[in-house]
Each structure stands twice: as structure tokens, then as C-alpha cells.
């Protein structure tokens, strides 16, 4: 066997796994790997902050379905990445994060730029490793990718001491990975499938409640087939948007805290809730005892810990969503009990009720003439991009308006920090998405607060000729917290007023990007059109109605039927 | 409800902190925990005693199983089992109480493992309730120090 050094072996592992782009920031402990990268065909994107590297890899992973890879140095390099690792963990995003570490002889000695990153990231990674012996490098890397992309995906961190990656080693041949302790279950239990299908046939008011698992398992087609075959209305979580076409008449849009009136009413009045790859998050359920109180609950999830964690489940199906939905479709296609026309017709009264709710309280806002409404900006963006752009977001009001008013019709065109709610996610994630799909329009929907959390990545976008577009919905507030203060804290705007915000047009120019601004509703379309037609990174500063709130809103701890409406 | 859970896991650095981190991070409680190698030195057996209703115990066993290094999780209480704990007790033993202490130790089938002019160190093995009983009885005489191992447990073999 030919001898190569540890760094070269790692790069070869990355190539084996099909990695084309990695995002990183160097430092003393990881120079060897950066050095080896120079001789490979892998594009190495130099970010401006390690959080940006991991978010960018995460953005790439979400839009492609591949494993995102980030390369950080030891100590502060690694800790700077932690927020982004936790972000990916919360949303089950497949990633491998490689961190440099001080030489093994110095570990535990409080060496320069030493931190126990394996200890720190233990609760926010799917698994992590410290490689102490060079002969373990290749098997560990292979195992890391295997764990990251299989089962319920997630980030895996591999900590690489400087002396270990410098050693000469043999590069072992790749064999199928079989781990004694890790064998995720993909195939559903046929008995449970049959039980679930029979239950579905008996339901009068069924609802499909769809989460990010449908997107992670690429099950959107199977889901769409099931919903249409049985004429069952569909609602999606924030993570599930795009898992079912948003413009389909069966779509009720998002549910939960800022979900549509129709979706929340439908869930509350359903007699059968079919949860697919969703985890009954508190932002979805509101007050637990009032969540879907009349419904039998079927829950499909690949992670057994998700089942009956928050809500007691009647028919659990531990399986990959794609496998389970395929099995259900097959059951209906072959069952003599199933009469498609009859079932579809039997759900028509239920659909009419839901349409009534949607008509009574549609997703809407109050037009205020030339004062720019953020919802209008998103609607225009949807229209001008034909609903086909890749949208990333920051976190807060901007994120909710994007979720409510952009019609996501396909999976993997939406990247947002759902579980952790990480401000500063959107811009680096947009860069990751754009690097993966240079021909797609990629737009980060941002607020003036959150964009400043990773604004430095504008330089990355410029350096790699990555013309992402940033829509800033600028209200000089930390708008979502301000909204809570307006509604529940007697309008005491403690720590939410951003008196000084940079001039985003000049800021864009300072980075060599293009800056545009709209202060009136009549200017919105022209600004969006110009930005979309510009072959450069663009920041659009939309000066919006300052105290606009996101509605509907279910106050925290209330039942989802207790919505505050426009 | 008290549950005794047995966990087989890979004997690797950091594995124990994965388990304890899981418990502290998710707010599960650990009453006792003991861990050591099995016959196969690459595998450790961890016995832990915890409390919780059915839903919590279900989450605990599932979450443990989700850890990549965990091989097998058994809620031992689901079947017949034997459990043992050992305690070392240093109890005051002066002229007027020596005989009484020895009598108590004898009743509990304990052993004196260290003697000094003013104290005995006693070893007692048994179920948690037996261990607790001798502690309660010796307390009025004057316990100076105790060290308990925590429970270890094993399911009974099938009678068939």
C-alpha cells in the first residue's frame, strides 16, 4: 500500500464521499489540512468567521441533500463554530465538521488555542470523535460521513490533533460500513402501516402534518401522491415548507405560532392527525392539552425518541418517511377496501370547512399606501422569482414573513434555522446554497438586526463571485422581540431599539457589492427587479412599517386556536 | 417509580460523559450509577438507577439507545432480577459499643475489614434496602463515614 500523510488521507476521504466544496478558516493547528487541500480539486471557500463556515456548509447541505463540510482550527476557531453546529443539530442537517487540535502530547495541558471541543460539542452533535492514532483517521472519517447522512441526519465533528494528521499512513481500501451499535431502521413495520391505513380510511377530518423529515428523506413525491390520492389537506411546519407544493389547493400553509388560521383550526378540529417527519415542537403545538384534542395520532419518524416525546401517539411508525409513505401508497393501491373516488368525496365536506376558515381569515396584512409592508415585499419577491428562488432567512419577523408569504413549491429551496433559531444564519447559508447552485437565484431574507450578526460574510460572497441577494426588512428594531414587548410587556421596548444601524447601501458598496434602497411601496418592485438582474452581490434595504407585527400569532402557552389575527 | 437500567456500551474515552451529559441535559435524574468492564474488555456495563413515570423511562431508554456508542439498553425491572449494592461503613466502636456493633454486623452478614482503637470499618453487601437498613441501625451508634457502590443488577436466568 502506498504511504501518504494524514492530511492527504483526509482529503482523499472527502473526495471519496463526493465533497466538492468545503468552507473553512485556517489556524496553526489545521495548516496541514489546508496545505493538502491546495493539491486537490476541492474548492476551499475562505469565510470571514467560523460560524459563517459552518452555516455555509449547512446551507449547501440543505439545498443539495449532500453532507456539508467545514474545516476549522482549534480553540477559538472550533468554539466559534459551535452555534452553527447546534443550528444544524436542531434541524437534523448532515454535516461533517473537521477541527484542528493541538498535538496529542499537549492535550490537557491548557496549550495555546486548546479547547476540549469534543466535550463542548457532545450535546450538539449526532456524534463526535477525537482521533488520537493516525491509523484511525480514515476509518473515523468514513464512519463520520456514514453517521452524518444516515438515519436521522446530523452534524458529526472530528477533532484532529496536529501530530496525527502529519503522520505517514497507509490508505485502506473502502469497505461497506457496518457498525455494531448504530443501525438505523428504515423499513416500516408492515402491521403498523396496515393499522394506520385502515385508520385513515375511517377518518372524516384527517390532516397531514408534515415536517422537515419529509425533505430530509426526499419523500415529497410520495407525500404528494398520498395527499392527492386520499384528498387529505396538508399543513407544514417551518422545516417542512416545500415538502408539499404550497400552491396546491390541498395546502393549508404553515401551522403553529405563526401558522395560518385554517391550518391551526384544521388541526384542532381534526379526527386524525398524520404526522410525517415532524416532532411536535412547542412552536407547533402551543398548549399541549389543547393540541388536536379529538384526533387519533399517527406518527412516522425515523427517530424513536421523537415518538410520544411531547404528545402521546396512537399509531407510531418508526421508519424513514419515504419508505413509510411508499408502503402506505402501496397498501392503498392494492387494497380492495380503498375506493379512491368514494374516499375523496367523503373528505369534501371537511375541505369545504377548511376553505371556509381560509376565506374567513386568509394570510393577509393591512395596506398602508406608500408605507412599505414587509409582507408585500415577500409577495413581490415570490412573484418576480416565479416562486422558484432558493430562500434563506435570518431569524425573527423576517423569517416568519418569508415563511408565510413565499409559496414554496419544491423541497430544498428553503433554508432557515428552525429549531435553534439562529440569527446570522441566512447570509452564510445563502452563500453555501449559491456555491452549490450557481445558476439559481438565491435570496437571504433578513432583518436589520440579524443581518449584522454575520455581515462580514459579504466579503466571502464577493471573493468567490457569489452573487447572493439580501432583502433587508429594515425597521430599526429587533422586531420579533419588540412585537412580544408590544403585546405582552406593555410596550416597554427594553433592548430592542436599534437607534444606530449602518447605512446598508454604503455598507454594500464598502464591500464592493451593490446597495439599493426603497422607502416607498411604489419603489419596491423596481428595487427587486434591479437586484435580481444584477450580476453581483446585492443588499436591498427596504425601510418598512416600523411596528408591523407578524399575524396570526398564538401567544406562547396558549391553545393554537387562540390566535391573534390581523 | 424506581427503575434499574442496564446499559452495555463501547469502552471508549468519553462514553460515560455521553451518558451523564444526556441525563443532565435532559433533566433526567440518576440515583446511582456504577460502571466497569465486562468479560470483553472493549465493552463496559453500566447500571443506573433512576426514577420517573412510564413516559420518562421510555424516553430515557430510547435516548440512551440513540447514543452511538451504546450497544444495548435493558430496563431490568421488566423481568425478575437480582440487585446488589456494597457499602463500606466506618462506625464508632468504643469499649461500651463494640459488642453491639459486632452483633449488628453479624445479623447483616457483614465483615469487619479494618479495625482501629475507636472504630470498625464494615463491609456489607445486599439489596439497596438491606444496605439502607444497616446504615439506619448503625447511625445512632455513630457512623463516621460511608461509601456506597451504587446498585448493580442482573436479570435472572430463564427457569426453562
Interface residues (C-beta under 8 A of the other chain):
Chain A: X118 X119 X122 X123 X126 X127 X130 X147 X179 X180 X181 X182 X303 X304 X305 X307 X308 X309 X312
Chain B: X9 X10 X13 X14 X17 X18 X21 X22 X25 X55 X58 X59 X62 X63 X65 X66 X68 X69 X70 X71
